[in-house]
Amino acid sequence: MSDIRDERLNRIKRFTICFILLIMSLLVLFVKAVKAGSIDISWKDILDSLKDSSTVKGKIVLNIRMPRVIAAILLGGALGIAGFLLQSFFNNPIAGPFVLGISSSAKLAVAIVMIVFIGRGNTVGSYVMILAAFIGALVSMFFILLISGRTRNSAILIVCGVMIGYICSAITELLINFAADSDIVNLHSWSMGSFSGISWENIRVIIVVVLAGAVAAFLMSKPIEAYSFGEVYARSMGVNIKMFRMVIIIISSVLSACVTAFAGPVSFLGVAVPHLMKTIFKSAKPVVMIPACFLGGALFALFSDLMARILFAPTEISVSTITSILGAPVIIIIMLNRKRRA
């Protein structure tokens, strides 16, 4: 009995230490991301900007960098949770919004809506973009569910998801390239994945959507854990499988849609983060993994955005370039480990 109690205490200590380290790392990176860029801003300038935002550096800090950094944290966290939900739902370690083509489908829907609105001289509201991305994500998820119902082969499922992503990306590029309006042509940077250009108005919408999705995902912790042991076990524990599937699809689609609507498709983050967090925490319990994936996704996205800004400053590269370089090796390691175990 004492051994069980000691093991539980050790686990709690490990979880506490891991969460503290993630939060501290995020705070350090937050400050670094606000300071660094094409124009390096000192501590004094940051403090002065809080008192007076009318100066040039004050405007850079409060109107450009702060919203961007906060967006990277929130949207990165959303992708981390969405990736964990999809991996749990499909019982597939490589499932994620980008790999399954969900992000690309959402991107296509947003691009169509933006082109239609801009072509008529109108602006696009935040909620309209999220709704368009959500519909696009649901369409992609519908096709993935059809495929998963026909085959249990995870490799086929992943390949089909990647193909859906390529088709949607190709159509999006065609729409953007043949668009006449200069504002539409500027969508290229968004279509490659970027946290730039996000305003405080966007942040207010992002906070509402992401926090609602994160809380909903956390409340689903027990059903997710039961589902991880199989549908039969989940039913015996009183889980309504049809309702469970619908809720998981909606939550993961809303979180993925919010990211795509404001930052475009961010590749591999949703796949890599859940595995990194499971390795660090040495646990797969949803009640631990959901907040861990939020913090891990926020840290991953913020670091990637910082690298995208400073590596070749003043030239800025897309966030997806960095996340691909960091996240793709994780997928390769996962596949090699699965093959070794088999």
C-alpha positions in Angstrom: 0.0 0.0 0.0 2.8 2.4 0.9 4.6 1.6 -2.5 1.4 2.6 -4.3 1.2 5.8 -2.3 4.9 6.6 -2.9 4.5 6.0 -6.6 1.5 8.3 -6.7 3.4 11.0 -4.8 6.4 10.7 -7.2 4.1 11.0 -10.2 2.5 14.1 -8.8 6.0 15.6 -8.1 7.1 14.8 -11.6 4.0 16.4 -13.1 4.3 19.5 -10.9 8.0 19.9 -11.9 7.2 19.5 -15.6 4.4 22.0 -15.5 6.5 24.5 -13.6 9.4 24.1 -16.1 7.0 24.5 -19.1 5.4 27.7 -17.6 8.8 29.2 -16.8 10.2 28.4 -20.3 7.1 30.0 -21.8 7.5 33.2 -19.7 11.2 33.5 -20.7 10.4 32.9 -24.4 7.5 35.4 -24.1 9.9 38.2 -23.0 12.5 37.2 -25.6 9.9 37.2 -28.4 8.7 40.7 -27.4 12.3 42.0 -27.3 13.7 40.4 -30.4 13.0 41.1 -34.1 14.2 43.1 -37.0 14.4 46.0 -34.4 15.8 44.9 -31.1 14.0 46.5 -28.2 15.5 47.0 -24.8 13.9 46.3 -21.4 13.6 50.1 -20.9 11.7 50.5 -24.2 9.3 47.8 -23.2 8.6 49.4 -19.9 8.3 52.8 -21.5 5.8 51.4 -24.1 3.5 50.4 -21.3 3.4 54.0 -20.0 3.4 55.6 -23.5 2.4 53.7 -26.6 2.6 56.8 -28.9 6.3 56.3 -29.6 7.5 54.2 -32.5 8.9 51.5 -30.3 5.8 51.6 -28.1 3.6 51.0 -31.2 5.8 48.1 -32.3 5.6 46.5 -28.8 1.9 47.0 -28.1 0.4 46.9 -31.6 2.6 44.4 -33.4 4.6 42.2 -31.2 2.3 41.7 -28.2 -0.7 40.5 -30.3 1.6 38.3 -32.3 3.2 36.7 -29.3 -0.1 36.1 -27.6 -1.6 34.7 -30.8 1.3 32.3 -31.1 0.8 31.1 -27.5 -3.0 30.6 -27.9 -3.0 29.1 -31.4 0.0 26.9 -30.7 -1.8 25.6 -27.6 -5.0 25.0 -29.6 -3.0 22.9 -32.2 -1.4 20.9 -29.4 -4.8 20.0 -27.9 -6.3 19.3 -31.4 -3.5 16.9 -32.2 -3.9 15.0 -28.9 -7.7 14.7 -29.5 -7.2 13.4 -33.1 -4.6 10.9 -32.1 -6.8 9.7 -29.3 -9.9 9.5 -31.6 -8.2 7.7 -34.4 -5.8 5.7 -32.1 -3.1 6.8 -34.5 0.2 8.4 -33.4 0.6 10.4 -36.6 -2.9 11.9 -36.7 -3.0 15.6 -36.6 -4.8 18.6 -38.2 -2.0 19.1 -40.9 -1.2 15.5 -41.6 -4.9 14.5 -42.0 -5.5 17.4 -44.4 -7.9 19.2 -42.0 -5.8 22.4 -41.9 -5.5 22.5 -45.7 -9.2 22.0 -46.2 -9.9 24.8 -43.7 -7.4 27.0 -45.5 -9.2 26.5 -48.8 -12.5 27.4 -47.3 -11.1 30.6 -45.7 -9.3 31.5 -49.0 -12.6 31.2 -51.0 -14.5 33.3 -48.5 -11.8 36.0 -48.4 -11.6 36.1 -52.2 -15.4 36.5 -52.5 -15.6 39.2 -49.9 -12.5 41.2 -51.0 -13.6 40.8 -54.7 -16.8 42.6 -53.8 -15.0 45.3 -51.8 -16.0 44.0 -48.4 -14.0 43.1 -45.3 -14.0 39.7 -43.6 -14.9 39.5 -39.9 -13.1 37.2 -37.5 -16.1 35.0 -36.8 -16.8 34.6 -40.5 -13.3 33.3 -41.1 -13.6 30.9 -38.2 -17.0 29.6 -39.5 -15.6 29.2 -43.0 -12.5 27.3 -41.6 -14.8 25.2 -39.4 -16.9 24.1 -42.4 -13.8 23.3 -44.4 -12.3 21.3 -41.5 -15.6 19.4 -41.1 -15.7 18.5 -44.8 -12.1 17.1 -44.5 -13.0 15.3 -41.3 -16.0 13.7 -43.0 -13.9 12.2 -45.8 -11.3 10.9 -43.2 -14.1 9.3 -41.2 -15.4 7.6 -44.4 -11.9 6.3 -45.2 -11.4 5.1 -41.6 -14.7 3.2 -41.8 -13.5 1.3 -44.8 -10.0 0.4 -43.6 -8.2 0.0 -40.3 -4.8 0.4 -42.0 -3.3 3.6 -40.4 -0.8 4.0 -43.3 -3.6 4.2 -45.8 -5.5 6.7 -43.6 -2.5 9.0 -43.3 -1.7 8.8 -47.1 -5.3 9.7 -47.9 -5.2 12.6 -45.4 -1.9 13.9 -47.0 -3.5 13.6 -50.5 -6.6 15.6 -49.3 -4.2 18.2 -48.0 -2.2 18.4 -51.3 -5.5 18.7 -53.3 -6.8 21.5 -51.1 -3.4 23.3 -51.1 -3.2 23.1 -54.9 -6.7 24.6 -55.3 -5.9 27.3 -52.8 -2.7 28.3 -54.7 -4.6 28.4 -58.0 -7.3 30.7 -56.5 -4.7 33.0 -55.1 -2.4 33.0 -58.1 -5.2 33.9 -60.5 -6.8 36.5 -58.3 -6.4 40.0 -59.7 -6.7 42.0 -56.5 -3.4 42.9 -54.9 -4.8 42.2 -51.4 -5.7 38.7 -52.4 -2.2 38.1 -53.8 -0.8 39.1 -50.4 -2.6 36.0 -49.0 0.5 34.0 -50.0 2.2 34.7 -46.7 -0.9 33.7 -44.7 -1.3 30.5 -46.8 2.2 29.5 -45.8 1.5 29.9 -42.1 2.2 33.1 -40.2 1.3 34.8 -36.9 2.0 38.3 -38.3 -0.7 40.9 -38.8 -2.9 39.8 -35.9 -4.7 42.6 -34.1 -6.1 43.0 -30.6 -9.6 42.5 -32.0 -8.5 39.2 -33.4 -6.9 38.3 -30.0 -10.3 38.8 -28.3 -11.9 36.4 -30.7 -9.1 33.9 -30.4 -9.2 33.9 -26.6 -13.0 33.1 -26.6 -12.7 30.3 -29.1 -9.5 28.7 -27.9 -10.3 28.8 -24.2 -13.8 27.4 -24.8 -12.3 24.6 -26.9 -9.6 23.9 -24.3 -12.1 23.7 -21.4 -14.5 21.5 -23.4 -11.5 19.2 -24.2 -10.5 19.0 -20.6 -14.1 18.1 -19.5 -13.9 15.2 -22.0 -10.8 13.8 -20.2 -12.6 10.8 -18.6 -14.5 9.7 -21.7 -11.2 10.0 -23.8 -9.4 7.8 -21.2 -12.2 5.2 -21.3 -12.2 5.3 -25.2 -8.4 4.6 -25.2 -9.1 1.1 -23.9 -11.6 0.4 -26.7 -15.2 1.1 -27.6 -16.5 -1.9 -25.7 -14.8 -0.8 -22.5 -16.0 2.8 -23.1 -19.6 1.7 -23.5 -19.4 -0.4 -20.3 -18.3 2.8 -18.5 -21.4 4.6 -19.8 -19.8 6.6 -22.6 -22.2 7.4 -25.5 -19.9 6.6 -28.4 -21.9 8.5 -31.1 -22.1 11.6 -28.9 -18.4 11.2 -27.9 -17.3 11.1 -31.5 -19.4 14.1 -32.5 -18.1 16.2 -29.6 -14.4 15.2 -30.3 -14.8 16.0 -34.0 -16.4 19.4 -33.2 -13.8 20.4 -30.6 -10.8 19.4 -32.7 -12.3 21.0 -35.8 -13.1 24.3 -34.0 -9.5 24.5 -32.6 -7.9 23.7 -35.9 -10.3 26.1 -37.7 -9.4 29.0 -35.4 -5.7 28.4 -36.0 -6.1 28.3 -39.8 -8.4 31.3 -39.9 -5.8 33.6 -38.3 -2.4 32.0 -38.9 -2.9 29.7 -41.9 -1.8 26.1 -41.8 0.9 25.4 -39.3 2.5 22.0 -40.1 3.5 19.1 -37.8 3.0 21.0 -34.5 -0.2 19.1 -33.8 1.6 15.7 -34.4 4.8 16.4 -32.6 3.7 18.1 -29.4 1.5 15.3 -28.0 4.4 12.8 -28.3 6.9 15.2 -26.8 4.6 15.8 -23.9 4.0 12.1 -23.3 7.7 11.5 -23.3 8.4 14.4 -20.9 5.5 13.6 -18.5 5.8 9.8 -19.0 2.0 9.7 -19.0 -0.9 9.4 -21.5 -3.7 10.4 -19.1 -5.9 13.0 -20.8 -6.4 15.0 -17.6 -2.6 15.6 -17.6 -2.0 15.6 -21.4 -4.6 18.2 -22.4 -3.0 21.1 -20.3 0.5 19.7 -21.1 -0.2 19.8 -24.8 -1.6 23.3 -24.5 1.6 24.5 -22.8 3.8 22.4 -25.1 2.0 23.7 -28.2 2.3 27.3 -27.0 6.0 26.9 -26.4 6.6 25.1 -29.7 4.7 27.8 -31.7 6.3 30.7 -29.9 9.8 29.3 -30.4 9.1 28.6 -34.1 7.7 32.1 -34.6 10.7 33.7 -32.9 13.1 31.7 -35.1 11.1 32.6 -38.2 11.6 36.3 -37.3 15.2 36.4 -36.3 17.1 33.8 -38.3 17.2 35.8 -41.5 16.1 39.2 -40.1 14.9 41.5 -41.6 13.6 38.8 -44.0 10.9 36.7 -42.3 10.3 33.1 -43.2 7.0 31.2 -42.7 6.3 29.6 -39.3 5.5 26.3 -41.1 9.1 26.1 -42.4 10.4 26.1 -38.8 7.7 23.7 -37.5 8.4 21.3 -40.3 12.1 21.2 -39.6 11.4 20.6 -35.9 8.3 18.4 -36.2 9.0 16.2 -39.2 11.9 14.3 -37.4 9.5 13.5 -34.6 7.2 11.7 -37.0 10.2 9.8 -38.5 11.2 8.6 -35.0 7.6 7.6 -34.2 7.4 5.5 -37.4 10.8 3.9 -36.8 9.8 3.0 -33.2 6.5 1.5 -34.3 8.2 -0.6 -37.0 10.8 -1.8 -34.4 8.1 -2.8 -32.0 6.2 -4.6 -34.7 
